[in-house]
Amino acid sequence: MSRIPVAVVGATGLAGQEFLVSLAGHPMLEVVKVAASSRSAGKTMAQATKDDKGASRWFCTEPLPAEFADLKVEDSASMTTDGVRLVFSAVEADVARELEPKCAATVPVISTASAFRYEDDVPVFLPGVNWDHAALIDLQRKKRGWKGFISPGPNCTTVGLAMTLKPLDVAFGVEKVLMTSMQALSGAGRSPGVTAMDILDNIIPYIPKEEEKVDKETIKILGRISGDAIVPAAIAVSCTCTRVNVIEGHTESVFVQLKRKASLADIKKVWREFGAELATLGLPSAPKQLIVEREDPYRPQVRLDRDEDGGMATVVGRLREDPALPNGVKYMLVSHNTRMGAAKGAILVAEYLVKKGRIV
Ligand SMILES: NC(=O)c1ccc[n+]([C@@H]2O[C@H](COP(=O)([O-])OP(=O)(O)OC[C@H]3O[C@@H](n4cnc5c(N)ncnc54)[C@H](OP(=O)(O)O)[C@@H]3O)[C@@H](O)[C@H]2O)c1
């Protein structure tokens, strides 16, 4: 099969860089175009990821893949979709609101931005969790008169939460969820990002707009398709989102009230078995297991567990009964915010949609 030519917009940012690392040598997708702001336009990727004084602005653990070093960065404001059949968008929401519909008029757009997440005809795919929401793609195309469509991924903090709740909801029903996050610095992006003076020796107890996003997206992702719409899951979700002094990987403390009592062994079993069919599809970015459970009471630890299966698995641990909630359980999770939580998660969605003939 010849590879599908794609563009990465916001390629110089944290999520964009992760796109390039994850797309290097990809068997189905080939990056032929990169774009960012007018600050980077006209430079090569190698030049655009250095600041004016020559200091590196490349933040991935892996280096800039050699195959993209000489690609010229286009200005996203004047970029066209000529020569590409898919756009990955990794820009802030205000830029995405203008850019993504322009691209979607001709080709599919898979995005990490929140701009269109809450619109009725827009699915928010979480790999293995809600592929049935793909029915909205046809509706979106028809309603908006586009050849393509917009498919945003969830907020990086929603990813681990919705992933671990889905099998619990299917097996036992979920009534109520309380969650406190400890989120990595890279989740704030690099422009301007979080300054060292604010975060060293500190925890910041507020991330603007984050809690509302997680509450809203979780019930949309866990919702069911009915006719032309998603009916949000009837689950009460309440979160506190904090920023901690960790570079990559979000940690979450989760309390769940189930509809039916479940033993801890039953919960571990449904987590272990969840998403088994995804691993059989032969998608290059899919993890062997979506949820990996650790028995060690000192795990998950963000530094040790965020890279599980290439940063694509959600790692859970410290599962125990919760005496304060009826049918209550509680656990900790770690999920990689720029891999499954942004770029590589978006690539996995693209691989799935290619496999199902939704991206050609
Ligand atoms: N970081 C994460 O963990 C994460 C996780 C999930 C979702 N997201 C979402 O992904 C998107 C990107 O986040 P990020 O963390 O990668 O941010 P970032 O590091 O700040 O990168 C922003 C990117 O957008 C470009 N850009 C800035 N202003 C622009 C403009 N006016 N026109 C066109 N391009 C412009 C930048 O280009 P220049 O280099 O030229 O300035 C850069 O490529 C956001 O919507 C964010 O919410 C991020």
The ligand as a Tripos MOL2 file, in Angstrom:
@<TRIPOS>MOLECULE
LIG
   48    52     1     0     0
SMALL
NO_CHARGES

@<TRIPOS>ATOM
      1 N1          1.0650   19.3580   25.2600 N.am      1 LIG1
      2 C1          0.1860   18.4080   25.5410 C.2       1 LIG1
      3 O1          0.3990   17.5320   26.4030 O.2       1 LIG1
      4 C2         -1.1370   18.3780   24.8360 C.ar      1 LIG1
      5 C3         -1.9830   17.2750   25.0520 C.ar      1 LIG1
      6 C4         -3.2400   17.2290   24.4260 C.ar      1 LIG1
      7 C5         -3.6240   18.2690   23.6130 C.ar      1 LIG1
      8 N2         -2.8000   19.3450   23.4350 N.ar      1 LIG1
      9 C6         -3.2490   20.4060   22.5440 C.3       1 LIG1
     10 O2         -2.3780   20.4250   21.4040 O.3       1 LIG1
     11 C7         -2.3010   21.7660   20.8970 C.3       1 LIG1
     12 C8         -0.8260   22.1490   20.8370 C.3       1 LIG1
     13 O3         -0.2920   22.1150   22.1370 O.3       1 LIG1
     14 P1          1.2700   22.1610   22.4330 P.3       1 LIG1
     15 O4          1.4170   21.7610   23.8340 O.co2     1 LIG1
     16 O5          2.0110   21.4150   21.3750 O.co2     1 LIG1
     17 O6          1.5640   23.7440   22.2840 O.3       1 LIG1
     18 P2          2.9320   24.4880   21.9650 P.3       1 LIG1
     19 O7          4.0900   23.6590   22.4050 O.co2     1 LIG1
     20 O8          2.8080   25.8290   22.5550 O.co2     1 LIG1
     21 O9          2.9800   24.5840   20.3710 O.3       1 LIG1
     22 C9          2.0940   25.4250   19.6800 C.3       1 LIG1
     23 C10         2.2650   25.2500   18.1740 C.3       1 LIG1
     24 O10         1.3170   26.1210   17.5340 O.3       1 LIG1
     25 C11         2.0240   27.0260   16.6780 C.3       1 LIG1
     26 N3          1.3750   28.3340   16.7010 N.ar      1 LIG1
     27 C12         1.3470   29.2410   17.7150 C.ar      1 LIG1
     28 N4          0.6510   30.3440   17.3540 N.ar      1 LIG1
     29 C13         0.2460   30.1220   16.0770 C.ar      1 LIG1
     30 C14        -0.4900   30.8910   15.1350 C.ar      1 LIG1
     31 N5         -0.9850   32.0890   15.4350 N.pl3     1 LIG1
     32 N6         -0.7320   30.3500   13.9210 N.ar      1 LIG1
     33 C15        -0.2670   29.1080   13.6120 C.ar      1 LIG1
     34 N7          0.4440   28.3440   14.4500 N.ar      1 LIG1
     35 C16         0.6980   28.8510   15.6660 C.ar      1 LIG1
     36 C17         3.4390   27.0920   17.2230 C.3       1 LIG1
     37 O11         4.2930   27.5080   16.1640 O.3       1 LIG1
     38 P3          5.6080   28.4220   16.4070 P.3       1 LIG1
     39 O12         6.6830   27.4780   16.8960 O.co2     1 LIG1
     40 O13         5.8820   28.9400   15.0370 O.co2     1 LIG1
     41 O14         5.2570   29.4610   17.4010 O.co2     1 LIG1
     42 C18         3.6510   25.6500   17.6550 C.3       1 LIG1
     43 O15         3.9530   24.8550   16.5260 O.3       1 LIG1
     44 C19        -3.1140   22.6300   21.8670 C.3       1 LIG1
     45 O16        -4.4100   22.8170   21.3490 O.3       1 LIG1
     46 C20        -3.1670   21.7970   23.1410 C.3       1 LIG1
     47 O17        -4.2930   22.0850   23.9350 O.3       1 LIG1
     48 C21        -1.5560   19.4040   23.9940 C.ar      1 LIG1
@<TRIPOS>BOND
     1     1     2 1
     2     2     3 2
     3     2     4 1
     4     4     5 ar
     5     4    48 ar
     6     5     6 ar
     7     6     7 ar
     8     7     8 ar
     9     8     9 1
    10     8    48 ar
    11     9    10 1
    12     9    46 1
    13    10    11 1
    14    11    12 1
    15    11    44 1
    16    12    13 1
    17    13    14 1
    18    14    15 2
    19    14    16 1
    20    14    17 1
    21    17    18 1
    22    18    19 2
    23    18    20 1
    24    18    21 1
    25    21    22 1
    26    22    23 1
    27    23    24 1
    28    23    42 1
    29    24    25 1
    30    25    26 1
    31    25    36 1
    32    26    27 ar
    33    26    35 ar
    34    27    28 ar
    35    28    29 ar
    36    29    30 ar
    37    29    35 ar
    38    30    31 1
    39    30    32 ar
    40    32    33 ar
    41    33    34 ar
    42    34    35 ar
    43    36    37 1
    44    36    42 1
    45    37    38 1
    46    38    39 2
    47    38    40 1
    48    38    41 1
    49    42    43 1
    50    44    45 1
    51    44    46 1
    52    46    47 1
@<TRIPOS>SUBSTRUCTURE
     1 LIG1         1 GROUP 0 **** ****
